[in-house]
Amino acid sequence: MNGTNKDEVRAAVRAQYAEVATSAGGSCCAPGCCAAPAPQASLAIGYSPEDLAAVPDGANMGLGCGNPQAIAALREGETVLDLGAGGGFDCFLAAKRVGSTGSVIGVDMTPEMVSKARANAASLGATNVQFRLGEIEHLPVADASVDVILSNCVINLSPDKAAVFRDAFRVLKPGGRLAISDVVRTSPLPPSLAQDTTALTGCIAGAAGVDELTALLTRAGFTDIRIDVKEESRAFIAEWFPGSGAEQFVASATIEATRPRS
């Protein structure tokens, strides 16, 4: 957003998702408060009924814009990091795939979300998942310690995407990979969306273009970069902000990249 500094962006995002985490009714558990309820929303973006049944109540908050699990190709024994873990939905699915010899770390900057995710982990009895409070630009994770990084509709919310990708590169092992679902800008946003705080916290105003994301990933050191825009996603994005026309300017995409082995 023009005229909004990085700390103000983080404060707005943190306040919005703290409200989502503590909402008793769960009526605003989506980038747009008018979106479909969490189960229907998750099915629409690529999760299966089995995925939804495998997580505790409250873990799936309908906050995603795709299914990063579908491109992650997780393997037994891997260490997985989820950027912006929310209630832990993708973390719990990843934990099943990496098994007891693997581990999953979820990072979120909202204390209320971390508390919710930890409670969900306890109810599930998930012993190979942990949740840490932190910003995705400054990850509380050791260098070269992670095999795969997941993220679902979160990096668009960051006011410093270059820092996100630099730190992601730092924590990945050589040969490690990114598997991200996010919203990307496909044409310039009109001022009515670009300068709207709700559109910012709702995953619209902060979206970067494909060329910009490719350049940021390249500068961070990543190779094998692939960004695949999902044109069909415009249908559910239209439900986030009905009547705004947001779906004309942004779409969901999968973002893949690799840290070179040497």
C-alpha positions as CSV (number, residue, x, y, z in Angstrom):
1,M,0.0,0.0,0.0
2,N,1.3,3.4,-0.9
3,G,2.2,5.5,2.1
4,T,2.1,2.6,4.5
5,N,5.4,1.6,6.1
6,K,6.5,-1.9,6.9
7,D,5.7,-1.8,10.6
8,E,2.2,-0.5,9.9
9,V,1.6,-3.3,7.4
10,R,2.8,-5.9,9.9
11,A,0.6,-4.4,12.6
12,A,-2.5,-4.5,10.4
13,V,-1.9,-8.1,9.3
14,R,-1.2,-9.2,12.9
15,A,-4.4,-7.5,14.2
16,Q,-6.5,-9.1,11.4
17,Y,-5.2,-12.6,11.9
18,A,-5.4,-12.3,15.7
19,E,-9.1,-11.6,15.3
20,V,-9.4,-14.6,13.0
21,A,-7.7,-16.9,15.5
22,T,-9.9,-15.8,18.4
23,S,-13.2,-15.5,16.5
24,A,-15.7,-17.8,18.2
25,G,-18.0,-18.0,15.3
26,G,-15.2,-18.3,12.6
27,S,-17.2,-16.2,10.2
28,C,-14.1,-14.3,9.1
29,C,-11.7,-17.2,8.6
30,A,-10.7,-16.4,5.1
31,P,-8.8,-13.6,3.2
32,G,-12.2,-12.1,2.4
33,C,-14.9,-12.2,5.1
34,C,-17.5,-13.1,2.6
35,A,-15.7,-16.2,1.4
36,A,-17.2,-19.7,1.8
37,P,-16.9,-21.6,5.1
38,A,-13.5,-23.3,5.6
39,P,-14.3,-26.8,4.5
40,Q,-15.9,-25.7,1.2
41,A,-13.2,-23.2,0.6
42,S,-10.5,-25.8,1.1
43,L,-12.1,-28.3,-1.2
44,A,-12.3,-25.6,-3.9
45,I,-8.6,-24.9,-3.8
46,G,-7.4,-28.5,-4.1
47,Y,-7.6,-30.3,-0.7
48,S,-9.4,-33.6,-0.5
49,P,-12.1,-34.7,2.0
50,E,-9.5,-37.0,3.5
51,D,-7.2,-34.0,4.1
52,L,-10.0,-32.2,6.0
53,A,-10.8,-35.3,8.0
54,A,-7.2,-35.8,9.1
55,V,-6.8,-32.5,11.1
56,P,-8.4,-31.4,14.4
57,D,-11.3,-29.1,14.4
58,G,-10.1,-25.5,14.2
59,A,-6.9,-26.3,12.3
60,N,-8.4,-25.6,8.9
61,M,-9.4,-22.0,8.9
62,G,-10.0,-21.5,5.2
63,L,-7.1,-19.1,4.9
64,G,-5.4,-20.6,1.9
65,C,-5.4,-19.9,-1.9
66,G,-4.1,-23.3,-3.0
67,N,-2.6,-26.6,-1.8
68,P,1.2,-26.5,-1.5
69,Q,1.1,-30.1,-0.4
70,A,0.3,-31.0,-4.0
71,I,3.6,-29.8,-5.3
72,A,5.8,-30.4,-2.3
73,A,6.4,-34.2,-3.0
74,L,7.2,-34.7,0.7
75,R,9.1,-37.7,1.7
76,E,9.5,-39.8,4.9
77,G,12.1,-38.3,7.2
78,E,12.2,-34.8,5.8
79,T,12.2,-31.6,7.9
80,V,9.4,-29.2,6.7
81,L,8.9,-25.5,7.5
82,D,5.6,-23.8,7.1
83,L,5.7,-20.0,6.7
84,G,2.6,-18.4,8.3
85,A,1.3,-21.6,9.8
86,G,-2.0,-20.3,11.1
87,G,-4.0,-23.0,12.9
88,G,-1.6,-25.7,11.7
89,F,-3.6,-27.2,8.8
90,D,-0.7,-27.7,6.4
91,C,1.7,-28.6,9.2
92,F,-0.5,-31.5,10.3
93,L,-0.9,-32.8,6.7
94,A,2.9,-32.5,6.2
95,A,3.5,-34.4,9.5
96,K,1.6,-37.4,8.2
97,R,3.7,-37.4,5.1
98,V,7.1,-37.1,6.7
99,G,6.2,-39.6,9.4
100,S,7.8,-40.2,12.8
101,T,11.3,-39.8,11.5
102,G,10.5,-36.4,10.0
103,S,9.5,-33.2,11.6
104,V,7.5,-30.1,10.9
105,I,8.0,-26.5,12.1
106,G,5.3,-23.9,11.8
107,V,6.1,-20.2,12.1
108,D,3.6,-17.5,12.6
109,M,3.9,-13.9,13.8
110,T,0.6,-13.8,15.6
111,P,0.7,-15.1,19.2
112,E,-3.0,-16.0,19.1
113,M,-2.4,-18.2,16.0
114,V,0.6,-19.9,17.6
115,S,-1.4,-20.7,20.7
116,K,-4.3,-22.1,18.6
117,A,-1.9,-24.2,16.6
118,R,-0.2,-25.6,19.7
119,A,-3.6,-26.5,21.2
120,N,-4.6,-28.2,17.9
121,A,-1.3,-30.2,18.0
122,A,-2.0,-31.3,21.6
123,S,-5.5,-32.5,20.7
124,L,-4.2,-34.4,17.7
125,G,-1.3,-35.9,19.7
126,A,1.1,-34.7,17.0
127,T,4.6,-35.2,18.4
128,N,6.6,-34.4,15.3
129,V,5.2,-30.9,14.9
130,Q,6.2,-27.7,16.7
131,F,5.0,-24.1,16.4
132,R,7.3,-21.0,16.8
133,L,6.4,-17.3,17.1
134,G,8.3,-15.3,14.6
135,E,8.3,-13.2,11.4
136,I,8.8,-14.9,8.1
137,E,11.4,-12.3,7.2
138,H,13.4,-13.3,10.3
139,L,12.8,-17.0,10.8
140,P,13.6,-18.6,14.2
141,V,15.2,-21.5,12.5
142,A,18.8,-22.6,12.1
143,D,20.8,-22.3,9.0
144,A,20.6,-25.1,6.4
145,S,18.3,-27.2,8.6
146,V,15.1,-27.6,6.5
147,D,14.4,-29.8,3.5
148,V,11.2,-28.2,2.3
149,I,9.5,-24.9,2.9
150,L,5.7,-24.6,2.5
151,S,3.6,-21.5,2.5
152,N,-0.1,-20.9,1.7
153,C,-1.3,-17.4,0.8
154,V,1.1,-15.7,3.3
155,I,4.1,-14.2,1.5
156,N,1.9,-11.7,-0.3
157,L,1.2,-10.2,3.2
158,S,4.8,-9.5,3.8
159,P,6.0,-5.9,3.3
160,D,9.6,-7.2,2.6
161,K,9.4,-10.1,0.3
162,A,13.1,-9.9,-0.5
163,A,13.8,-10.6,3.1
164,V,11.4,-13.6,3.1
165,F,13.2,-15.3,0.3
166,R,16.7,-14.5,1.6
167,D,15.8,-16.1,4.9
168,A,14.1,-19.0,3.3
169,F,17.3,-19.6,1.3
170,R,19.3,-19.4,4.5
171,V,17.4,-22.1,6.4
172,L,17.1,-24.5,3.5
173,K,19.6,-27.2,3.1
174,P,21.5,-27.4,-0.2
175,G,19.1,-29.1,-2.5
176,G,16.2,-28.0,-0.4
177,R,13.0,-26.7,-2.1
178,L,10.2,-24.2,-1.9
179,A,6.6,-25.3,-2.5
180,I,4.3,-22.3,-2.2
181,S,0.8,-21.3,-3.0
182,D,0.2,-17.6,-3.1
183,V,-1.6,-14.8,-4.7
184,V,0.2,-13.0,-7.5
185,R,-0.6,-9.7,-9.3
186,T,-1.4,-10.2,-13.0
187,S,-2.1,-6.6,-13.9
188,P,-1.8,-3.2,-12.0
189,L,-4.3,-2.7,-9.2
190,P,-6.6,0.2,-9.2
191,P,-6.2,2.7,-6.3
192,S,-9.4,1.5,-4.8
193,L,-7.8,-1.9,-4.1
194,A,-4.1,-0.9,-3.9
195,Q,-4.8,1.6,-1.0
196,D,-7.4,-0.4,0.9
197,T,-6.3,-1.9,4.2
198,T,-8.9,-4.7,3.9
199,A,-7.5,-5.6,0.5
200,L,-4.0,-5.7,2.1
201,T,-4.9,-8.0,5.0
202,G,-7.1,-9.9,2.6
203,C,-4.2,-11.0,0.3
204,I,-4.9,-8.7,-2.6
205,A,-3.1,-5.4,-2.2
206,G,0.2,-6.9,-1.3
207,A,0.5,-9.3,-4.2
208,A,3.6,-9.1,-6.3
209,G,3.8,-9.8,-10.0
210,V,5.3,-12.9,-11.5
211,D,8.4,-11.1,-12.9
212,E,9.0,-9.4,-9.6
213,L,8.8,-12.7,-7.7
214,T,11.1,-14.4,-10.2
215,A,13.7,-11.6,-9.8
216,L,13.5,-11.7,-5.9
217,L,13.9,-15.5,-5.9
218,T,16.9,-15.2,-8.3
219,R,18.6,-12.5,-6.3
220,A,18.1,-14.7,-3.1
221,G,20.0,-17.5,-4.8
222,F,17.3,-19.8,-5.9
223,T,17.3,-21.8,-9.2
224,D,14.7,-24.0,-11.0
225,I,12.2,-21.3,-10.5
226,R,8.7,-22.0,-11.7
227,I,5.6,-19.8,-11.2
228,D,2.3,-21.3,-12.5
229,V,-0.7,-18.9,-12.4
230,K,-4.0,-20.7,-11.9
231,E,-6.5,-18.9,-14.0
232,E,-9.3,-20.9,-12.5
233,S,-8.6,-19.4,-9.1
234,R,-10.2,-16.1,-10.2
235,A,-13.6,-17.7,-9.5
236,F,-13.0,-18.1,-5.7
237,I,-11.0,-14.8,-5.5
238,A,-14.1,-13.1,-6.7
239,E,-15.9,-14.3,-3.6
240,W,-13.3,-12.7,-1.3
241,F,-14.4,-9.1,-2.1
242,P,-17.6,-9.3,-4.1
243,G,-18.1,-6.5,-6.5
244,S,-14.6,-5.2,-6.2
245,G,-13.3,-6.8,-9.4
246,A,-10.2,-8.1,-7.5
247,E,-10.2,-11.3,-9.6
248,Q,-9.3,-9.2,-12.7
249,F,-6.0,-8.2,-11.2
250,V,-4.8,-11.1,-9.1
251,A,-4.8,-14.9,-9.2
252,S,-3.5,-17.8,-7.2
253,A,-0.2,-19.4,-8.3
254,T,2.1,-22.2,-7.3
255,I,5.7,-21.1,-6.8
256,E,8.5,-23.6,-6.9
257,A,12.3,-23.1,-6.5
258,T,15.4,-24.9,-5.3
259,R,18.5,-24.0,-3.3
260,P,21.4,-25.3,-5.3
261,R,23.4,-28.1,-3.9
262,S,26.6,-26.1,-4.3
